[in-house]
Amino acid sequence: MDTFRKLLVLLALVSVMFGCEDEDNPFAVKKKDKPEFKISKVEPQAGEEVVLNADVSQGDVEKVTWIIEGKEYTGATISVKFSKGGEITVLLKIKYVDDDETYESSKTVTVKQAAVIVHTADIKADETWSSSQVHIVDGRLAIINATLTIEPETVVKFKEHSALKFGDSEMQNSKLVAKGTAEKHITFTSVKENHQPGDWDRIVFGEFADKTSIMEYCDVSYAGGYAEYSGSIVIENKSIIFNHNTVTQSSSAGIACNDNAFFESFEDNEVKECKGSAIKINANHVNTLGTKKATPSRIDGNSLHGIYVYGNLDTKGNSVWQNLGSRYTISDRLYVGSTHGTTLTIEKGCTLSFMEHSAIKVGDQDNKTGNLIAKGTESEKINFVTEKVGNSGGNWDYLYFGEYTAEGSVLDHCIIDGGGAYAGYSATLRLDKAVISCTNTEIKNSVTDGIKCSNEGHFAKFANNTISSSAKSSIVIHANWVHLIEANNSIADDGFGIAVTGSNFDHKGGEFTWLKQSCPYTIMEDLDIGSKKTCSLVIEAGTTVRFAQGVGITVGADDNEMGKLIAKGTEKDKITFKPMVASGSWDYLFFGKGTMSGSILENCEIIRGGAYAGYSAAVVCDAVFSETPIIRNCLIKDSQSNGLIRNGDALVENVTYENIEGDDEKVEN
């Protein structure tokens, strides 16, 4: 018996090795027949639900796949709706366990055209539009004191100049309920076969529409034909629920909202390929375009203006502008502030583009406090740019922070490009009695100054910034706040570089250091260093200080203005005082009777001073303290008059004079 079994096994192996046919090989896997399937209805109607059943009785099934109208379905039993009439091919594929082959079969199903209902009259009672019919809207239909419910997978087509209007006048309780599903979208489109943007008008939610009106999983296309300023979806003085929708191919805006229109919910929408803006919305309601907890929407930045923002932001609290993939276009001057306090927060990665002469003005109106928080990252910067493509600058005005700017405004990891067009404030970033933080930010291509601060405007922190290609100065700032510019910035020597304004450096006590920068400081007007409690200006080694024509520095002008200047360079990193223009001149470094002990010029180069006739020297020492100031290891060169005039109290050591018009040094007691 064992010998017989061994012979059978041997025969089986031989048959496999020598290619016996399956019917002659009792051990081979048998091929299955072409799979069969049944359809629940012969000649179904387009839009009508039918059930397809596959015969899976031939073995253990690994996967069943159907291909119908270009869509793939899985499962032995499925429910489908054919989208159109005609001859439709249904392809079935079955893969069995332990069988490498996939078995296929197909049938052609004759599908009848769906029933068509043409709607021409206003709707004055509750009505439901079924998915088993194609609905054609012929005219601008108003829904009056009624609810229109549209079933999932319904197709609604519009003739030219047609629309649906909800709450367009005093029609209370006018409501749309259009709730599709992820698998069964509702379609609003053109009746024309050759679709074009603007084929039909719009869906309007007016002031008297119910705020629980809802559109979910809807596809809206080829509308916007009502007017150029309109949109495919129009919301007027009302809010609606708008989630998981696609709006595309509008001849105007995708979604247009008037001043008081907003969204109760706006999640996971896509707005794209619109000839106008993707969305037009008032600044007060931009924050209703989703929340951080929701799935963000995707707004096409290639539409004319992306998200077009108009009006002012004056609502109470924090308004967050999300990164939705599209730029926000600022259409005019956007004021941020309210009597209750308003904060605009811009998320990382956002781009704000500015139309000609537009701006953001924070805290600029009386008693209306505002904040701007724009915190990007190294990989997702926030961009403030001109709306004109290919233009290098001067088409928009500025980011402006006024005296009602609240504490906490921040620009971090931002790019601010191409502003400065407003001549009145002449800068891309303007601080007027405001204090903000600016870090890791690039400011470039200003047609005036890069940054301009009023006498009281300054920075809580200014670090790791880049300022370049300004037509005037990179920074204009009062002398009292220069010390807040940290050392790790890259500041181009455009115009006056860092233009130092103000006639007084008069802090009430303490030492304040002007750090070495990548460009010089330029003193724009006579600068007095001193206060009743002695303030000290320290200039870091390696720094260059320039002077406009006819300008100088006075330290401790009198007994009531006590001041100290500490300018200690090194042999390698000297401190240079020179004119703004190489061939120009400036007045002096003057140490008056209020100069405090410890004032020093060491390892400094003082070039082309001495232009002031009244004192007739590049350096004048009239201090009363012993050995004040100390002038050591300095070069005084090309003075327009005398080199140094001093009384007997100054300590002068190892000073070199070159090309002095008058005396190198004069002592006057």
KADA-V434253 format. One record per residue. PSI is psi in whole degrees, 0 to 359 (* if undefined). Layout:
psi->{PSI;PSI}
This chain:
psi->{316;322;321;317;320;323;319;315;317;318;321;317;318;319;324;315;325;16;40;147;156;322;339;355;102;350;352;154;127;139;142;158;164;133;146;154;158;149;139;342;133;134;63;167;143;134;351;137;130;157;134;130;127;142;113;33;358;0;184;119;132;318;140;125;138;140;116;120;40;359;149;134;154;151;149;329;127;157;132;163;124;134;342;166;164;192;114;129;131;120;128;134;132;131;125;155;142;29;119;343;145;131;133;153;156;155;152;124;129;117;126;149;143;154;143;132;127;124;120;346;156;151;120;6;157;138;145;131;121;151;350;358;151;130;126;125;122;94;175;97;129;138;116;117;45;164;127;119;131;125;156;144;14;143;123;123;145;136;171;140;27;155;164;130;122;123;37;339;201;71;91;152;27;126;143;131;100;86;99;194;173;328;339;86;155;137;128;115;185;149;343;147;320;86;144;147;136;9;328;173;280;170;122;132;105;184;331;15;151;134;351;7;140;138;121;136;50;144;116;121;152;29;201;10;358;312;159;327;357;208;174;318;125;129;126;112;36;161;150;171;127;99;144;34;160;128;124;160;44;144;351;227;155;307;129;122;135;187;319;20;142;188;132;325;137;95;140;42;160;126;122;162;47;142;333;206;153;313;137;126;146;145;327;344;6;327;349;0;54;166;166;333;343;163;121;152;168;109;127;119;351;350;164;308;14;237;110;116;129;167;184;157;102;28;156;142;200;126;119;126;115;158;101;12;351;156;152;127;118;118;340;201;118;111;131;113;151;167;338;349;123;134;129;118;125;125;155;144;354;152;128;119;145;128;170;129;23;166;166;126;115;129;40;345;147;125;18;98;145;158;149;123;109;93;100;195;175;323;341;81;160;130;131;110;166;148;341;118;134;3;135;352;165;10;347;167;286;168;121;130;114;185;346;18;124;162;136;2;137;135;113;129;54;158;122;110;127;26;202;17;341;113;330;329;346;56;156;322;119;127;113;97;25;155;121;170;133;113;148;35;144;127;122;161;33;140;358;229;152;305;137;127;140;180;328;354;133;188;136;325;137;100;145;38;158;127;124;160;45;138;331;233;155;313;138;122;147;148;327;344;3;327;346;352;110;171;340;42;158;104;118;149;60;135;244;15;245;104;117;118;176;144;354;133;99;44;150;75;159;165;138;129;130;112;155;129;174;354;164;162;140;119;117;340;162;129;120;126;114;151;174;341;22;105;144;130;123;130;124;149;141;357;145;128;122;163;135;162;132;22;148;182;131;128;125;64;323;186;337;356;80;129;166;137;123;105;88;99;190;172;324;319;84;158;131;132;121;170;161;318;136;323;1;194;169;178;283;169;113;124;107;190;341;9;127;154;140;349;138;142;114;131;52;152;122;107;130;36;196;21;348;119;330;326;339;47;155;325;128;126;115;27;161;348;147;139;42;127;174;128;111;137;42;158;123;120;143;36;143;351;237;162;303;132;128;156;186;354;339;146;113;122;130;51;132;136;136;131;54;132;316;224;147;311;135;135;125;122;*}
